[in-house]
Every structure is written in C-alpha cells, then in structure tokens.
Amino acid sequence: FRRPHQPTMPELSAIALGLNGGCCFAYAVLFGLMQNKLLQMYGVEADMKTWTKSDAWDVMIQIMRIVGAFEFLMSFLYLHYIGFPEKHQAGLRVGVMQYALLAAVSLYRVALEPTSAKNKAVALKSLIIQGVFLGISVVGMLNAPKPPKRKTA
C-alpha cells in the first residue's frame, strides 16, 4: 500500500510564491498594457474618444502603467524566490503585507466609503481576490522552511 504524495514544506511555499508571481504578472499585463480590458473586467465601459482628450486620463494612464511596473517587479521577486527555499518565508511575508494592504483598501471601499452599489461590487470582487492571495501567502509562509541560523561573531 502506497500513500499518496504529500507536498513538503518547501513545495507548499514554492507553490504559494508561484501563485503570487502569476497573479502579479497578470495584473502587470492588465495595468501596464491592457488598460481597456482591465476597465471592462471591473465593469467600466471605456469611452476612449472622450477620455483620451482629458488631462485626467493622461494622469490615470500613467498611474496604471506605474502600478503595472510595480506588479511586474513583485512578480519577478516572487518567482525569483522559488529557487531559494531559505528565502521563501521572507518572500511570502512580503505577500502577506502586500495583500493585507490591498485588501484593507478594498475593505474600506466596500464597508465605509460612500459609493454606488456598482462600485462596491467592484471593490468586493477585488477584496475576494486579495483575500484569497492573502490566505495563500499566509499558508505558504507558515509552511516555508526556516532560514538557517546566522553565525554570530
């Protein structure tokens, strides 16, 4: 009788880092290159003929590209850490911080900010995604291998 393969601690943390990296890469592409698709996913019908003439759009598109660049950086870091099991815990601590902060912003919008039901639904969608990745980061971090003890002089 053979027992099914049980993932080891480094495998769980590597999976969590990979999922975080994949999520960040998807957002990097959406924010950095596919802003119209991102807006559609959030239920916004983009009136590009009008919007592109607006100074506000110029600022908005720049902010979206900056967020895309940040998400690409985070994706790179998460995926890079996979090859270094002693760094899994630190990488996933960053994930916990990232998704806790993002979820706090979405929770504020859902629970406290006066906005339309449609906008609350969009924020709730974000909150669910962020909550899932916060949970993935916590589970991965708790199951990550402990870094080796440093030698003291």
MIVOVO-969626 format. One record per residue: x, y, z of N, C-alpha, C, O, CB in turn. Coordinates in steps of 0.1 Angstrom, whole numbers, padded with zeros to 4 digits, always signed. Glycine has a CB too. Layout:
BEGIN
XYZXYZXYZXYZXYZ...
***
This chain:
BEGIN
+0009-0012+0000+0000+0000+0000+0009+0012+0000+0017+0014+0009-0010+0000+0012+0007+0021-0010+0015+0033-0011+0007+0045-0008-0005+0047-0013+0021+0034-0026+0012+0054+0001+0005+0066+0005+0006+0076-0007+0017+0077-0013+0010+0071+0018-0004+0084-0009-0003+0095-0019+0008+0105-0015+0011+0107-0003-0017+0102-0021+0014+0111-0025+0024+0121-0022+0019+0133-0014+0009+0139-0018+0031+0125-0035+0025+0136-0003+0022+0147+0005+0032+0158+0002+0044+0156+0002+0022+0144+0020+0027+0170-0002+0036+0181-0005+0045+0184+0007+0039+0185+0018+0029+0194-0010+0057+0187+0005+0066+0191+0016+0065+0206+0018+0059+0213+0010+0081+0186+0013+0071+0210+0029+0070+0224+0032+0076+0233+0021+0070+0243+0017+0077+0227+0045+0088+0230+0016+0093+0238+0005+0084+0238-0007+0083+0248-0014+0107+0234+0001+0077+0227-0010+0069+0226-0021+0056+0236-0019+0052+0243-0029+0064+0212-0024+0050+0236-0007+0039+0244-0005+0043+0259-0006+0035+0267-0012+0033+0241+0009+0054+0263+0000+0058+0277-0001+0062+0280-0015+0059+0292-0020+0070+0279+0008+0068+0271-0023+0071+0274-0037+0058+0275-0045+0058+0284-0054+0080+0262-0043+0048+0267-0042+0035+0269-0049+0029+0282-0046+0024+0289-0055+0026+0257-0045+0030+0286-0033+0024+0299-0029+0032+0311-0036+0025+0320-0041+0025+0301-0014+0045+0310-0037+0053+0320-0044+0049+0320-0059+0048+0331-0065+0068+0318-0042+0047+0309-0065+0044+0308-0079+0030+0314-0082+0028+0321-0092+0044+0294-0084+0020+0311-0073+0007+0317-0075+0007+0332-0073+0001+0339-0081-0003+0311-0064+0015+0337-0063+0016+0351-0061+0023+0358-0074+0018+0368-0078+0024+0355-0049+0033+0351-0079+0040+0356-0090+0031+0357-0103+0031+0366-0110+0052+0348-0093+0023+0346-0104+0014+0346-0116+0003+0357-0115+0000+0363-0125+0007+0332-0116-0002+0358-0103-0013+0369-0101-0007+0383-0104-0013+0391-0111-0018+0368-0086+0005+0385-0098+0011+0398-0101+0014+0400-0115+0013+0411-0121+0024+0400-0092+0019+0390-0122+0022+0391-0136+0009+0394-0144+0009+0403-0153+0029+0378-0142-0002+0388-0141-0014+0390-0148-0018+0405-0146-0022+0412-0155-0026+0381-0143-0017+0410-0134-0020+0424-0131-0010+0433-0138-0014+0444-0142-0021+0427-0116+0002+0429-0139+0012+0438-0146+0008+0439-0161+0009+0451-0166+0026+0431-0145+0004+0429-0167+0000+0430-0181-0013+0438-0182-0014+0447-0191-0003+0415-0187-0023+0436-0173-0035+0444-0174-0033+0458-0172-0037+0467-0179-0045+0438-0164-0026+0462-0161-0024+0476-0157-0014+0482-0167-0015+0494-0171-0018+0477-0143-0004+0475-0172+0007+0481-0180+0003+0482-0195+0008+0491-0201+0019+0473-0178-0004+0472-0200-0006+0471-0214-0021+0470-0219-0024+0474-0230+0001+0459-0219-0029+0465-0210-0043+0462-0214-0053+0470-0205-0062+0464-0199-0046+0447-0214-0051+0483-0204-0060+0491-0195-0075+0490-0199-0083+0489-0190-0055+0505-0196-0078+0490-0212-0092+0488-0216-0098+0475-0211-0109+0475-0206-0094+0489-0231-0091+0464-0212-0096+0451-0207-0097+0451-0192-0107+0446-0187-0086+0440-0212-0088+0458-0185-0089+0459-0171-0101+0466-0167-0109+0462-0158-0076+0466-0165-0104+0477-0173-0116+0485-0170-0129+0477-0173-0138+0478-0165-0116+0498-0178-0129+0470-0184-0140+0461-0187-0143+0451-0177-0154+0448-0173-0139+0455-0201-0132+0445-0172-0133+0435-0161-0139+0440-0149-0145+0433-0141-0119+0429-0158-0137+0453-0147-0143+0460-0135-0156+0467-0138-0161+0474-0130-0133+0470-0129-0161+0464-0150-0175+0469-0153-0175+0483-0158-0186+0489-0157-0183+0467-0141-0164+0488-0162-0164+0502-0167-0163+0502-0182-0155+0496-0188-0152+0510-0161-0173+0509-0188-0173+0510-0203-0164+0522-0206-0168+0533-0203-0187+0511-0209-0153+0519-0213-0143+0530-0216-0148+0537-0228-0149+0532-0239-0129+0524-0218-0150+0550-0227-0153+0559-0238-0140+0566-0242-0137+0577-0238-0164+0570-0234-0132+0559-0249-0118+0563-0252-0118+0576-0260-0108+0584-0259-0111+0552-0260-0128+0578-0269-0128+0591-0277-0128+0603-0268-0122+0613-0271-0139+0591-0287-0136+0602-0258-0138+0613-0248-0126+0613-0238-0120+0624-0236-0151+0612-0241-0123+0602-0233-0113+0601-0222-0099+0605-0227-0092+0612-0219-0113+0587-0217-0095+0601-0239-0082+0604-0243-0079+0619-0245-0068+0623-0246-0078+0597-0256-0090+0627-0245-0089+0641-0247-0087+0648-0233-0085+0660-0232-0101+0647-0254-0089+0640-0223-0089+0646-0209-0075+0645-0202-0068+0636-0204-0099+0638-0200-0072+0656-0195-0060+0656-0187-0060+0645-0176-0050+0640-0173-0057+0670-0181-0072+0643-0171-0074+0633-0161-0070+0619-0166-0064+0611-0159-0088+0632-0155-0073+0616-0179-0069+0603-0185-0054+0602-0186-0049+0591-0183-0076+0602-0199-0047+0613-0189-0033+0612-0190-0027+0608-0177-0017+0600-0176-0027+0626-0195-0032+0614-0166-0027+0611-0153-0031+0596-0149-0023+0589-0144-0033+0620-0142-0043+0592-0152-0048+0579-0149-0040+0568-0156-0036+0558-0150-0063+0578-0153-0037+0570-0169-0030+0560-0177-0016+0559-0171-0010+0548-0171-0030+0563-0192-0010+0570-0167+0004+0570-0161+0004+0562-0148+0013+0554-0146+0009+0584-0159-0006+0565-0140-0007+0557-0127-0009+0542-0130-0003+0534-0123-0019+0563-0119-0017+0539-0139-0020+0525-0143-0007+0518-0147-0004+0507-0144-0031+0523-0153+0001+0525-0155+0014+0520-0160+0024+0518-0149+0031+0508-0148+0020+0528-0171+0024+0527-0139+0032+0526-0128+0028+0514-0119+0037+0507-0115+0032+0539-0119+0015+0512-0117+0011+0500-0110+0015+0488-0117+0019+0478-0111-0005+0501-0108+0014+0488-0131+0018+0477-0139+0033+0473-0137+0036+0462-0136+0015+0479-0153+0041+0484-0136+0055+0482-0134+0058+0476-0120+0066+0467-0119+0063+0495-0136+0051+0481-0110+0052+0476-0097+0048+0461-0096+0055+0453-0090+0043+0484-0087+0037+0458-0102+0032+0444-0102+0042+0435-0110+0044+0424-0105+0018+0443-0109+0049+0440-0120+0059+0432-0127+0071+0429-0118+0076+0418-0117+0064+0439-0140+0075+0440-0110+0086+0438-0101+0082+0428-0090+0090+0419-0087+0089+0452-0094+0070+0428-0085+0066+0419-0075+0065+0405-0081+0069+0395-0074+0052+0422-0069+0060+0403-0093+0060+0390-0099+0074+0385-0101+0077+0373-0097+0054+0391-0113+0083+0393-0105+0097+0388-0106+0103+0384-0093+0109+0373-0092+0106+0400-0112+0100+0391-0082+0106+0388-0069+0100+0374-0064+0107+0366-0060+0103+0399-0059+0087+0373-0065+0081+0360-0061+0086+0348-0068+0090+0338-0062+0065+0361-0062+0087+0350-0082+0092+0338-0090+0107+0336-0088+0111+0325-0088+0089+0341-0105+0114+0346-0085+0129+0345-0083+0131+0338-0070+0140+0329-0069+0135+0359-0082+0123+0340-0059+0125+0334-0046+0122+0319-0047+0127+0312-0038+0116+0340-0036+0115+0314-0056+0112+0300-0057+0125+0291-0056+0125+0281-0050+0104+0296-0069+0135+0296-0063+0148+0288-0064+0156+0289-0051+0167+0283-0050+0156+0293-0075+0152+0296-0041+0159+0298-0029+0150+0295-0017+0144+0304-0011+0165+0313-0028+0149+0282-0013+0140+0278-0002+0142+0286+0011+0133+0288+0018+0141+0264+0000+0154+0290+0014+0157+0297+0026+0151+0311+0026+0150+0318+0036+0172+0298+0029+0147+0316+0014+0141+0329+0013+0126+0329+0011+0119+0339+0010+0147+0337+0001+0120+0317+0010+0106+0315+0008+0098+0323+0019+0088+0330+0016+0102+0301+0009+0102+0321+0032+0094+0328+0042+0095+0343+0041+0084+0349+0043+0100+0324+0056+0106+0349+0038+0107+0363+0036+0099+0368+0024+0092+0378+0025+0122+0367+0034+0099+0361+0013+0092+0364+0001+0077+0364+0004+0069+0373+0000+0095+0355-0010+0072+0354+0012+0058+0353+0014+0053+0363+0025+0042+0366+0026+0055+0339+0019+0063+0367+0034+0060+0378+0043+0056+0391+0035+0047+0398+0039+0071+0381+0053+0064+0393+0025+0061+0404+0016+0047+0403+0010+0039+0412+0009+0071+0406+0004+0043+0390+0006+0030+0388+0000+0019+0390+0011+0009+0396+0007+0029+0373-0004+0021+0387+0023+0012+0389+0034+0010+0404+0035-0002+0409+0036+0016+0383+0047+0021+0412+0035+0020+0426+0036+0013+0432+0024+0004+0441+0026+0033+0433+0038+0016+0428+0012+0011+0433+0000-0004+0431+0000-0012+0441-0002+0017+0427-0012-0009+0419+0002-0023+0416+0000-0031+0421+0012-0043+0424+0011-0025+0401-0001-0025+0422+0024-0032+0428+0035-0035+0443+0033-0046+0448+0036-0024+0426+0049-0025+0450+0027-0027+0464+0025-0037+0466+0013-0046+0475+0014-0013+0470+0021-0036+0458+0003-0046+0459-0008-0060+0456-0004-0069+0462-0007-0042+0450-0020-0061+0445+0004-0074+0441+0010-0080+0452+0019-0092+0454+0019-0073+0428+0017-0071+0459+0027-0076+0469+0036-0082+0481+0027-0092+0486+0031-0064+0475+0044-0076+0484+0016-0081+0495+0007-0095+0491+0002-0104+0498+0002-0071+0498-0004-0096+0478-0003-0108+0473-0008-0119+0472+0002-0131+0476+0000-0106+0460-0015-0115+0468+0014-0125+0467+0025-0130+0480+0029-0142+0482+0032-0118+0460+0037-0122+0490+0029-0126+0504+0032-0136+0508+0022-0147+0514+0026-0114+0514+0032-0134+0506+0009-0143+0510-0001-0156+0502+0000-0167+0508-0002-0137+0507-0015-0156+0490+0003-0168+0482+0005-0176+0486+0017-0188+0487+0016-0165+0467+0006-0169+0488+0028-0176+0490+0041-0179+0504+0045-0189+0507+0051-0169+0483+0052-0170+0513+0041-0170+0527+0047-0172+0538+0037-0178+0548+0040-0158+0529+0055-0167+0537+0025-0167+0548+0016-0181+0549+0009-0186+0539+0005-0156+0546+0005-0186+0561+0009-0199+0563+0002-0197+0562-0013-0191+0571-0019-0206+0576+0007-0202+0552-0019-0201+0550-0033-0213+0542-0038-0220+0536-0030-0188+0543-0037-0214+0541-0051-0226+0533-0057-0225+0518-0054-0214+0513-0051-0227+0536-0072-0236+0511-0055-0236+0497-0054-0227+0490-0064-0221+0480-0061-0251+0491-0055-0227+0496-0076-0218+0490-0087-0204+0491-0083-0196+0481-0085-0221+0497-0100-0200+0502-0078-0186+0504-0073-0182+0495-0061-0171+0490-0060-0183+0519-0070-0192+0494-0052-0190+0485-0041-0188+0470-0046-0180+0463-0040-0201+0486-0031-0195+0466-0056-0194+0453-0061-0180+0451-0067-0175+0440-0066-0205+0450-0072-0175+0461-0074-0162+0460-0080-0151+0459-0069-0142+0451-0069-0159+0473-0088-0153+0467-0058-0144+0466-0047-0145+0453-0040-0135+0447-0035-0146+0477-0037-0157+0447-0039-0159+0434-0033-0152+0423-0041-0146+0414-0035-0173+0431-0031-0152+0424-0054-0145+0415-0063-0130+0415-0060-0124+0405-0059-0148+0418-0078-0125+0427-0059-0111+0429-0056-0107+0423-0042-0097+0417-0040-0107+0444-0056-0116+0426-0033-0114+0421-0019-0113+0406-0018-0105+0400-0011-0125+0426-0010-0122+0400-0026-0122+0385-0026-0109+0380-0032-0103+0371-0026-0134+0379-0034-0105+0385-0043-0092+0381-0049-0080+0384-0040-0072+0375-0038-0089+0389-0063-0080+0395-0034-0069+0399-0024-0069+0390-0012-0059+0386-0007-0070+0413-0020-0081+0387-0007-0083+0378+0004-0078+0364+0001-0071+0358+0010-0097+0377+0009-0080+0359-0011-0075+0346-0015-0060+0346-0015-0054+0336-0009-0081+0342-0028-0054+0356-0021-0040+0356-0022-0033+0359-0008-0022+0355-0006-0035+0366-0032-0040+0366+0001-0035+0368+0014-0035+0355+0021-0025+0351+0028-0044+0378+0022-0046+0347+0020-0046+0333+0026-0035+0324+0020-0029+0317+0028-0060+0327+0024-0033+0325+0007-0023+0317+0001-0009+0321+0007-0001+0312+0010-0023+0318-0014-0007+0334+0008+0006+0339+0013+0008+0334+0028+0019+0330+0032+0007+0354+0012-0002+0335+0036-0001+0331+0050+0002+0316+0051+0011+0312+0058-0014+0334+0058-0006+0308+0044-0003+0293+0044+0011+0290+0039+0018+0282+0046-0014+0286+0036+0015+0296+0028+0028+0293+0023+0039+0298+0033+0049+0291+0035+0030+0300+0010+0037+0309+0039+0047+0315+0049+0048+0306+0061+0059+0303+0065+0043+0329+0053+0037+0301+0066+0037+0292+0078+0043+0279+0075+0048+0272+0084+0023+0291+0083+0043+0275+0062+0049+0262+0058+0062+0263+0052+0067+0253+0047+0039+0255+0049+0068+0275+0051+0081+0277+0045+0092+0271+0053+0090+0272+0066+0083+0292+0041+0102+0266+0047+0114+0262+0055+0120+0274+0063+0120+0285+0058+0125+0255+0047+0124+0271+0075+0131+0281+0083+0144+0284+0077+0152+0275+0073+0132+0276+0098+0147+0297+0077+0161+0301+0072+0172+0296+0081+0169+0295+0094+0162+0316+0070+0183+0293+0076+0194+0288+0085+0198+0299+0095+0197+0311+0092+0206+0283+0077+0203+0294+0107+0207+0304+0117+0220+0311+0112+0229+0304+0106+0210+0296+0130+0221+0324+0115+0233+0331+0111+0243+0329+0121+0241+0328+0133+0230+0346+0109+0256+0328+0117+0267+0327+0126+0270+0341+0131+0271+0351+0124+0280+0321+0119+0271+0342+0144+0275+0354+0151+0289+0355+0154+0295+0344+0157+0266+0357+0163+0295+0367+0153+0310+0368+0156+0313+0368+0171+0324+0370+0174+0315+0380+0150
***
